[in-house]
Amino acid sequence: MQLVLLGAPGSGKGTQAKRMVAEYGLIHISTGDMLRQEIAAGSDLGAVIESYLKAGYLVPDHHATSLADQRLGKTDIANGFILDGFPRTVRQAESLDEILRIREISLGTVALIDVPDEIVVKRISGRRIDPQTGRIYNLGDIAADQAPADVLSRLEIRDDDGEEVIRHRLATFHDQTDPVVAYYESRGDLLRIDGTQAPETVFETLIAGSSLPRDHGDSVPLNAPTGEDKIELYRTGVTKFTRQEYPAALEDLFRAVEIDPEFGDAHQAIAHVHEKLENFDEALQAAKKAVACNPEDALAHTSLSMCFQRKGMIPEAEAAMAQAAQLQQD
């Protein structure tokens, strides 16, 4: 699978990329990481890149394309990769087409994680970094991992996380990247995802749209139609969910858990559907089942925490979120 992730800064595409790497073994090619590595190396190019980033501008096409081309030339991408932050302009998209053609690589899904600007500003302006550990916290998001009291006093805001810089970055992003969205959409290659949803919902939508098997870790023999039916019902249920066909989605997902009562991802998807229908009691029960089936899944605990919050069960919500944070650290 060769995946391109598009989205404004703060859209959550980095979070989704990390989970894709963890679950599918794809190589995460982040132009942001490559740019920061160049800056850390203290090279002349790094100094130029740093000046652009601090001013809130995107890095020029030829620099970004050169870094991406070099990375795509490495052998570790043979089993698939995620391009995160590239292409950001139509010129970069056209250059990527040429790079892939020369390297005989087929492009898979191009996914846009779509988040309104005001939400992006709120997300990023609340970010703080611990200078001792490099860990990032978000002060404005009650669902995020909160900083302990002894860490809070030393947190710092990054130069490029100030509101004025964020708004300039967003304006620049839209000016240059909205045409990229149109470029891929006109070819029928674009998967548009509502990035305001819970991270686990965004992930499920991304998986369904990329035609990747959600429970790929299970071994399903070719002569086991029941297992295949379970997976297919799950896929169609998630697809119907993304189309807002909620009753039909529930029907498929219920059939999937009838086949396999321990199918945690299906229970989690059922919880999301019930949330959309404002059936919060049913959503909570499904989220509890998801955690029981997948007790080591941090996102299952996060989903459960959100269900507790909607029921006003704050201590339970905080406990579930703490468990999710612990699992993410392990």
Secondary structure, DSSP 8 states (H G I E B T S, - for coil): -EEEEE--TTSSHHHHHHHHHHHH--EEEEHHHHHHHHHHTT-HHHHHHHHHHHTT----HHHHHHHHHHHHTSGGGTT-EEEES---SHHHHHHHHHHHHHTT-----EEEEE--HHHHHHHHHTEEE-TTT--EEETT-TTS----HHHHTT-B--GGGSHHHHHHHHHHHHHHHHHHHHHHHHTT-EEEEETTS-HHHHHHHHHHHTT--TTTTS---TT-HHHHHHHHHHHHHHHHHHTT-HHHHHHHHHHHHHH-TT-HHHHHHHHHHHHHTT-HHHHHHHHHHHHHH-TT-HHHHHHHHHHHHHTT-HHHHHHHHHHHHHHHH-
